[in-house]
Amino acid sequence: MLDQSVQSQAQIASLMQDMGRKAKAASRILSTATTDRKHAALVGAAEALRNRIEIILQANAVDMANGEESGLPAPMLDRLKLTEERVLDMAAAVQAIAEIPDPVGQTMARWERPNGLDISRVRTPLGVIGVIYESRPNVTADAGSLCLQAGNAVILRGGSDSFNSSNAIHQCMVTGLTSANLPAEAIQLVPVTDRYAVGEMLKGLNGTIDVIVPRGGRGLVERVQSDARVPVFSHLEGLVHVYVDKSADLDMAIRIIIDAKLRRVSICGAAETLLIDSNDSDRLAKPLIQALIDKGCHVRGSAQLLSLIPQIEQASDEDWSTEYLDAIITVGLVDGVGGAIEHIGKWSSNHTEAIIAEDGQAVERFFNEIDSAIIMHNASTQFADGGEFGMGGEIGIATGKMHARGPVGVEQLTSFKYVVRGSGQIRG
């Protein structure tokens, strides 16, 4: 590992170019690697994670101490923190990805033309993927595993907050690769914390990076979108809304909103705004808000709600556009499903929205008119996760509309090519 204190920009640029060349070479090997070899590498990585729990936790303790000393907010510390249970969950996720059907070489569609040409659309790896992420060290394992299963090499650039944790996890991924006779350079971790390395990745490393996946806050994503010279799978913040319709079952609504907001406040699928149908606010508003308060959630509400529940405070315009990642929620009244759609259209980050309702027409209108990557009915938004979707895991939730949208799993990390088989046909 390079000495962090003496890196010049020239040294970092040279380092990154070398990583790009090695990743490109590894990607050629991975593109034809058998399913069995990729499976063996991932199983080996999962085993290494389980065997090195103490080493990983010791590295994480250093990161946590540094984070506390530097004043990291509580939600960021929660994202950074590893426990034995979280490491075992990480290993289980890698194992689950190993069991996902290998997408490479799958025939997506096949048809025959009148002239006898046989045409197939076949899945292929993307090539080399650059993943830039912030505090979550588990992304090191998730992203590395998903890229490998899809036949891609990956260059990982974790946040400086999780530098030691990510390095310990990365060593487990390399152990899996080498145990299966796959190149260690298939999963690389940038060994410097200087942000100049990010700039080099965004330039594409002389054409060796095929796509960039940013996973982090708005500042990171906006920088990537602004500066990247290669395609980007956008992952904006999760400004998640839950709308409770007048037809909702109140007990169900309370269960869902408590889970959606408070199960784990630091994930991108956590609810940040609760919208309540004003047409039945007498029945719905007070029990829903009181349930949140009773669970320790701080509530900021619209002016209409202040007189109803004195414990809440006035919401500002900024609150409606804030991803808290904390036990804070903004609550407002809207005029039915139409009002909810209008509010979400104004404030949403197009990540995940949910409706709690028994009225089928209201649900269908919500589904048809909300333009977010994930839309839910009568379910907690904390299910907005590739693992929960049965995809084994995810690199992130893509909120754009090109190529990948929603959880970015194994299939979303592939492209395709057309295979045309003939028997002497010409266009003369």
C-alpha positions as CSV (number, residue, x, y, z in Angstrom):
1,M,0.0,0.0,0.0
2,L,1.3,3.4,-0.9
3,D,2.4,6.0,1.8
4,Q,-0.6,8.3,2.0
5,S,1.5,11.2,3.1
6,V,3.8,11.5,0.1
7,Q,1.6,10.9,-2.9
8,S,1.9,13.4,-5.7
9,Q,-0.7,13.8,-8.4
10,A,1.6,12.3,-10.9
11,Q,2.2,9.2,-8.7
12,I,-1.6,8.8,-8.2
13,A,-2.3,9.2,-11.9
14,S,0.4,6.6,-12.7
15,L,-1.1,4.2,-10.1
16,M,-4.6,4.6,-11.4
17,Q,-3.5,4.1,-15.0
18,D,-1.8,0.9,-14.0
19,M,-4.9,-0.3,-12.2
20,G,-7.0,0.4,-15.3
21,R,-4.6,-1.7,-17.5
22,K,-4.7,-4.6,-15.0
23,A,-8.5,-4.4,-14.8
24,K,-8.9,-4.5,-18.5
25,A,-6.6,-7.5,-18.8
26,A,-8.5,-9.2,-16.0
27,S,-11.9,-8.4,-17.7
28,R,-10.8,-10.4,-20.8
29,I,-10.2,-13.4,-18.7
30,L,-13.5,-13.0,-16.7
31,S,-15.5,-12.6,-19.9
32,T,-14.9,-16.3,-20.7
33,A,-14.5,-17.6,-17.2
34,T,-16.7,-20.6,-16.5
35,T,-19.7,-20.4,-14.1
36,D,-17.9,-22.9,-11.9
37,R,-14.8,-20.8,-11.5
38,K,-16.8,-17.7,-10.7
39,H,-18.9,-19.7,-8.2
40,A,-15.7,-21.1,-6.5
41,A,-14.2,-17.6,-6.2
42,L,-17.3,-16.2,-4.5
43,V,-17.7,-19.2,-2.2
44,G,-14.0,-18.7,-1.3
45,A,-14.5,-15.0,-0.6
46,A,-17.6,-15.8,1.6
47,E,-15.5,-18.3,3.6
48,A,-12.7,-15.8,4.0
49,L,-15.1,-13.2,5.3
50,R,-16.4,-15.7,7.9
51,N,-12.8,-16.8,8.9
52,R,-11.5,-13.2,9.3
53,I,-14.3,-11.6,11.3
54,E,-11.9,-10.5,14.1
55,I,-9.5,-8.9,11.6
56,I,-12.3,-7.1,9.9
57,L,-13.8,-5.8,13.2
58,Q,-10.3,-4.6,14.4
59,A,-9.9,-2.6,11.2
60,N,-13.5,-1.3,11.6
61,A,-12.7,-0.2,15.1
62,V,-10.0,2.0,13.8
63,D,-12.4,3.6,11.3
64,M,-15.1,4.1,13.9
65,A,-12.6,5.8,16.3
66,N,-11.4,8.0,13.5
67,G,-15.0,8.8,12.5
68,E,-16.0,9.7,16.1
69,E,-13.0,11.9,16.5
70,S,-13.7,13.7,13.2
71,G,-17.4,14.3,14.2
72,L,-19.1,12.0,11.7
73,P,-22.9,12.3,12.2
74,A,-24.7,9.3,13.9
75,P,-26.3,8.0,10.7
76,M,-22.9,7.9,9.0
77,L,-21.4,6.1,11.9
78,D,-24.2,3.6,11.7
79,R,-23.4,3.0,8.0
80,L,-19.8,2.6,8.9
81,K,-20.1,0.3,11.8
82,L,-19.5,-3.4,11.4
83,T,-20.5,-6.1,13.9
84,E,-20.1,-9.8,13.8
85,E,-23.7,-10.1,12.7
86,R,-23.1,-7.6,9.9
87,V,-20.0,-9.4,8.7
88,L,-21.8,-12.7,8.7
89,D,-24.7,-11.1,6.7
90,M,-22.0,-9.8,4.3
91,A,-20.7,-13.3,3.8
92,A,-24.2,-14.6,3.3
93,A,-24.8,-12.0,0.7
94,V,-21.7,-13.0,-1.2
95,Q,-22.7,-16.7,-1.0
96,A,-26.2,-15.8,-2.3
97,I,-24.7,-13.9,-5.3
98,A,-22.7,-17.0,-6.0
99,E,-25.9,-19.0,-6.4
100,I,-27.5,-16.5,-8.8
101,P,-27.7,-17.9,-12.4
102,D,-24.8,-16.8,-14.4
103,P,-26.1,-14.2,-16.8
104,V,-23.2,-14.2,-19.2
105,G,-24.1,-16.0,-22.4
106,Q,-27.8,-16.1,-21.6
107,T,-30.0,-15.8,-24.7
108,M,-32.4,-12.9,-24.1
109,A,-34.3,-13.3,-27.3
110,R,-34.1,-15.3,-30.5
111,W,-35.9,-15.1,-33.8
112,E,-35.7,-16.1,-37.4
113,R,-36.0,-13.8,-40.4
114,P,-37.9,-14.7,-43.6
115,N,-34.6,-15.0,-45.4
116,G,-33.5,-17.7,-42.9
117,L,-31.2,-15.6,-40.8
118,D,-31.2,-16.8,-37.1
119,I,-30.7,-13.8,-34.8
120,S,-30.1,-14.0,-31.0
121,R,-29.6,-11.3,-28.4
122,V,-27.1,-12.6,-25.9
123,R,-25.9,-11.2,-22.5
124,T,-22.3,-10.1,-22.3
125,P,-20.2,-8.4,-19.5
126,L,-19.9,-4.6,-19.5
127,G,-16.1,-4.9,-19.1
128,V,-14.5,-2.8,-16.3
129,I,-16.8,-1.1,-13.8
130,G,-15.6,1.7,-11.5
131,V,-17.5,1.9,-8.2
132,I,-17.1,5.1,-6.1
133,Y,-18.8,4.9,-2.7
134,E,-18.8,6.5,0.7
135,S,-19.0,5.2,4.3
136,R,-20.5,1.7,3.8
137,P,-17.6,-0.8,3.9
138,N,-20.0,-3.7,2.9
139,V,-20.2,-2.2,-0.6
140,T,-16.7,-3.6,-1.1
141,A,-18.0,-7.1,-0.9
142,D,-21.4,-6.5,-2.5
143,A,-20.0,-4.6,-5.6
144,G,-17.0,-6.9,-6.0
145,S,-19.2,-10.0,-5.9
146,L,-21.9,-8.7,-8.3
147,C,-19.4,-7.5,-10.8
148,L,-17.5,-10.8,-10.7
149,Q,-20.7,-12.9,-11.2
150,A,-21.6,-10.7,-14.2
151,G,-18.1,-11.3,-15.7
152,N,-16.8,-7.8,-15.1
153,A,-13.6,-6.5,-13.5
154,V,-14.1,-3.7,-11.0
155,I,-12.1,-0.9,-9.5
156,L,-13.5,0.1,-6.1
157,R,-12.9,3.5,-4.5
158,G,-14.3,3.5,-1.0
159,G,-14.6,6.5,1.2
160,S,-11.7,7.6,3.4
161,D,-14.0,7.0,6.5
162,S,-14.1,3.2,5.8
163,F,-10.5,2.9,4.4
164,N,-9.3,0.3,6.9
165,S,-12.5,-1.8,6.9
166,S,-12.7,-1.8,3.1
167,N,-9.1,-3.0,2.8
168,A,-9.7,-5.9,5.2
169,I,-12.8,-6.9,3.3
170,H,-11.0,-6.5,-0.1
171,Q,-8.4,-9.0,1.0
172,C,-11.1,-11.6,1.5
173,M,-12.3,-11.0,-2.0
174,V,-8.8,-11.4,-3.4
175,T,-8.5,-14.7,-1.4
176,G,-11.6,-16.0,-3.2
177,L,-10.3,-15.0,-6.6
178,T,-6.8,-16.6,-6.2
179,S,-8.3,-19.8,-4.7
180,A,-10.3,-20.2,-8.0
181,N,-7.3,-19.4,-10.2
182,L,-8.8,-16.1,-11.3
183,P,-6.7,-12.9,-11.5
184,A,-6.5,-10.9,-8.3
185,E,-6.7,-7.8,-10.4
186,A,-10.4,-8.7,-11.2
187,I,-11.4,-6.9,-8.0
188,Q,-9.1,-3.9,-7.1
189,L,-9.4,-1.4,-4.3
190,V,-7.8,2.1,-4.8
191,P,-5.1,2.2,-2.1
192,V,-5.1,5.9,-1.6
193,T,-7.6,8.3,0.0
194,D,-6.7,11.3,-2.0
195,R,-9.7,12.5,-4.1
196,Y,-7.4,13.0,-7.1
197,A,-7.8,9.3,-7.6
198,V,-11.6,9.8,-8.1
199,G,-10.9,12.4,-10.8
200,E,-8.7,10.0,-12.6
201,M,-11.4,7.3,-12.5
202,L,-14.0,9.8,-13.9
203,K,-11.7,10.4,-16.9
204,G,-12.0,6.7,-17.7
205,L,-8.4,5.7,-17.1
206,N,-7.4,5.9,-20.8
207,G,-10.5,4.1,-21.9
208,T,-10.2,1.1,-19.6
209,I,-13.3,1.9,-17.5
210,D,-16.6,1.2,-19.2
211,V,-19.1,2.6,-16.7
212,I,-19.0,4.4,-13.3
213,V,-21.4,3.6,-10.5
214,P,-21.5,6.2,-7.7
215,R,-23.0,5.3,-4.4
216,G,-23.3,8.1,-1.8
217,G,-24.7,11.5,-1.1
218,R,-25.9,14.1,-3.5
219,G,-22.5,15.8,-3.5
220,L,-20.7,12.7,-4.7
221,V,-23.3,11.8,-7.3
222,E,-23.5,15.4,-8.7
223,R,-19.7,15.5,-9.0
224,V,-19.7,12.1,-10.8
225,Q,-22.5,13.2,-13.2
226,S,-20.7,16.5,-13.9
227,D,-17.2,15.3,-14.4
228,A,-17.5,11.7,-15.7
229,R,-16.3,11.0,-19.3
230,V,-17.8,7.5,-19.2
231,P,-21.4,6.4,-18.8
232,V,-22.8,6.7,-15.2
233,F,-25.4,4.6,-13.4
234,S,-26.9,7.4,-11.3
235,H,-27.8,6.7,-7.7
236,L,-29.3,9.8,-6.1
237,E,-30.4,10.1,-2.5
238,G,-33.5,8.2,-1.3
239,L,-36.1,11.0,-0.7
240,V,-38.7,8.3,-0.1
241,H,-42.4,9.1,0.3
242,V,-45.2,7.0,1.9
243,Y,-48.8,8.1,1.1
244,V,-51.7,6.9,3.3
245,D,-54.9,7.0,1.5
246,K,-58.4,7.5,3.0
247,S,-59.1,3.8,2.2
248,A,-56.1,2.5,4.2
249,D,-56.3,0.1,7.0
250,L,-55.0,2.2,10.0
251,D,-53.4,-0.7,11.9
252,M,-51.5,-1.7,8.7
253,A,-50.5,1.8,8.0
254,I,-49.0,2.3,11.4
255,R,-47.0,-0.9,11.2
256,I,-45.7,0.0,7.8
257,I,-44.8,3.5,8.5
258,I,-43.0,2.6,11.7
259,D,-40.9,0.0,9.8
260,A,-40.4,2.2,6.8
261,K,-39.0,5.1,8.8
262,L,-37.4,3.5,11.9
263,R,-36.3,-0.1,11.2
264,R,-33.0,1.3,10.0
265,V,-32.9,5.0,9.4
266,S,-29.6,5.2,7.6
267,I,-30.5,3.2,4.5
268,C,-31.7,4.8,1.2
269,G,-35.0,3.0,1.4
270,A,-36.0,4.7,4.7
271,A,-39.1,6.8,4.5
272,E,-38.4,10.6,4.8
273,T,-41.9,12.0,4.1
274,L,-45.3,10.8,5.2
275,L,-48.3,12.1,3.2
276,I,-51.8,11.6,4.7
277,D,-55.1,11.9,2.8
278,S,-56.8,15.1,4.1
279,N,-60.2,13.5,3.3
280,D,-59.9,11.3,6.3
281,S,-57.3,13.1,8.4
282,D,-59.4,12.9,11.6
283,R,-59.1,9.1,11.6
284,L,-55.5,8.9,10.2
285,A,-53.3,11.8,11.2
286,K,-53.1,11.7,14.9
287,P,-52.6,7.9,15.4
288,L,-50.0,7.8,12.7
289,I,-48.0,10.8,14.0
290,Q,-48.4,9.7,17.6
291,A,-47.1,6.2,16.8
292,L,-44.0,7.8,15.3
293,I,-43.4,10.1,18.3
294,D,-43.9,7.2,20.7
295,K,-41.1,5.3,18.9
296,G,-38.8,8.3,19.3
297,C,-39.1,9.8,15.9
298,H,-39.0,13.6,15.6
299,V,-41.8,14.9,13.4
300,R,-41.9,18.1,11.3
301,G,-45.3,18.8,10.0
302,S,-47.3,21.2,7.7
303,A,-49.1,24.1,9.3
304,Q,-52.4,22.2,9.2
305,L,-51.0,19.6,11.6
306,L,-49.5,21.9,14.2
307,S,-52.8,22.5,16.0
308,L,-53.6,18.8,15.9
309,I,-50.4,17.5,17.6
310,P,-48.4,20.1,19.7
311,Q,-45.3,17.9,19.9
312,I,-44.4,18.5,16.2
313,E,-42.6,21.5,14.8
314,Q,-43.3,23.5,11.6
315,A,-41.8,22.0,8.5
316,S,-39.7,24.3,6.2
317,D,-39.4,24.0,2.5
318,E,-36.0,22.5,3.0
319,D,-37.5,19.7,5.1
320,W,-39.6,18.5,2.1
321,S,-36.3,18.0,0.1
322,T,-34.1,16.5,2.8
323,E,-32.9,12.9,3.1
324,Y,-32.5,12.8,6.9
325,L,-31.1,9.3,7.3
326,D,-32.1,9.9,10.9
327,A,-35.1,9.4,13.2
328,I,-36.8,12.5,11.7
329,I,-39.7,12.6,9.3
330,T,-41.7,15.3,7.5
331,V,-45.5,14.9,7.5
332,G,-48.1,16.7,5.4
333,L,-51.8,16.5,4.4
334,V,-52.6,16.1,0.7
335,D,-55.9,16.1,-1.2
336,G,-56.2,12.4,-2.0
337,V,-54.1,10.4,-4.3
338,G,-54.0,13.3,-6.8
339,G,-52.5,15.6,-4.2
340,A,-49.9,12.9,-3.3
341,I,-48.9,12.5,-6.9
342,E,-48.5,16.2,-7.3
343,H,-46.4,16.5,-4.1
344,I,-44.2,13.6,-5.0
345,G,-43.7,14.9,-8.5
346,K,-42.4,18.2,-7.0
347,W,-40.1,16.8,-4.3
348,S,-39.2,13.2,-5.2
349,S,-35.7,12.0,-6.1
350,N,-37.4,9.2,-8.1
351,H,-36.1,6.5,-5.8
352,T,-38.9,4.7,-4.0
353,E,-42.5,5.7,-3.2
354,A,-45.3,3.7,-1.4
355,I,-49.1,3.9,-1.2
356,I,-51.0,2.4,1.7
357,A,-54.6,1.9,0.4
358,E,-57.4,-0.6,0.0
359,D,-58.9,1.3,-3.0
360,G,-57.7,-0.4,-6.1
361,Q,-58.4,2.6,-8.4
362,A,-56.2,4.8,-6.1
363,V,-53.4,2.2,-6.2
364,E,-53.5,1.9,-10.0
365,R,-53.5,5.7,-10.5
366,F,-50.5,6.0,-8.1
367,F,-48.7,3.2,-10.0
368,N,-49.4,4.7,-13.4
369,E,-48.6,8.4,-12.6
370,I,-45.6,8.1,-10.2
371,D,-42.3,8.1,-12.1
372,S,-39.9,6.6,-9.6
373,A,-37.6,3.6,-9.9
374,I,-39.6,1.6,-7.3
375,I,-43.3,1.8,-6.4
376,M,-44.9,-0.1,-3.6
377,H,-48.4,-0.9,-2.3
378,N,-49.1,-1.9,1.3
379,A,-45.4,-2.7,2.0
380,S,-42.5,-1.1,3.8
381,T,-40.1,1.0,1.7
382,Q,-37.3,-0.8,3.5
383,F,-37.8,-3.6,1.0
384,A,-36.3,-1.3,-1.7
385,D,-33.2,-3.5,-1.8
386,G,-31.8,-5.9,-4.4
387,G,-31.4,-8.7,-1.9
388,E,-35.0,-8.4,-0.9
389,F,-36.0,-8.4,-4.5
390,G,-34.3,-11.8,-4.9
391,M,-31.4,-10.4,-6.9
392,G,-28.8,-11.6,-4.4
393,G,-27.6,-8.1,-3.7
394,E,-27.1,-4.7,-5.4
395,I,-24.5,-2.1,-6.0
396,G,-27.2,0.6,-5.5
397,I,-30.6,1.8,-6.6
398,A,-30.3,3.6,-10.0
399,T,-32.7,6.5,-10.3
400,G,-31.9,7.3,-13.9
401,K,-33.7,5.9,-16.9
402,M,-30.9,4.6,-19.1
403,H,-29.8,1.0,-19.1
404,A,-30.3,0.3,-15.4
405,R,-33.1,1.4,-13.1
406,G,-33.9,0.4,-9.6
407,P,-31.7,-2.2,-7.9
408,V,-28.5,-2.7,-9.9
409,G,-27.9,-6.4,-9.6
410,V,-26.1,-9.0,-11.7
411,E,-28.3,-8.7,-14.8
412,Q,-28.1,-4.9,-14.8
413,L,-24.2,-5.2,-14.9
414,T,-24.4,-6.8,-18.3
415,S,-24.8,-5.6,-21.8
416,F,-25.7,-7.7,-24.9
417,K,-24.6,-8.5,-28.4
418,Y,-26.4,-9.8,-31.4
419,V,-25.4,-13.2,-32.8
420,V,-26.5,-13.7,-36.4
421,R,-26.3,-17.2,-38.0
422,G,-26.7,-17.6,-41.7
423,S,-26.4,-20.2,-44.4
424,G,-24.9,-18.2,-47.2
425,Q,-27.5,-15.3,-47.4
426,I,-26.4,-12.1,-49.2
427,R,-28.2,-8.8,-49.7
428,G,-27.5,-8.5,-53.4
